[in-house]
Amino acid sequence: MTPLKVRRVANLVKGKSVEEAQQILALDTHAASPVLAKVIKSAAANATNNEGANEDRLVVSTIMVDKSKTLRRYLPRSRGRADVIKKRMSHITVVVEEK
């Protein structure tokens, strides 16, 4: 998924509690919503299991969506030409903190 599309959804949940962010993403219709929900759930589980944080007090403090590699595909066109289709990917980093 392109970073621009993911950033648009990530800005909705930045600074919210983990539970509130999950509810917002469950009702959102963008294609990036289930992916972000999964990443936030994983970050909360890591904070709970590895750091011993209280799950009810976790807040999404930072979400970074960075550009990753781009797959290039070619679509044949008339007169021996080709159109380039760029399938962009992104890296998502979520930081949760206990408030």
Buried (B, 14 or more C-beta within 10 A) or exposed (E): BBBEBBBEBBEBBBEBBBEEBBBBBEEBEBEBBEBBBEBBBEBBEEBBEEEEBEBEEBBBEEBEBEEEEEEEEEEEEEEEEEEEEEEBEBEBEBEBEBE
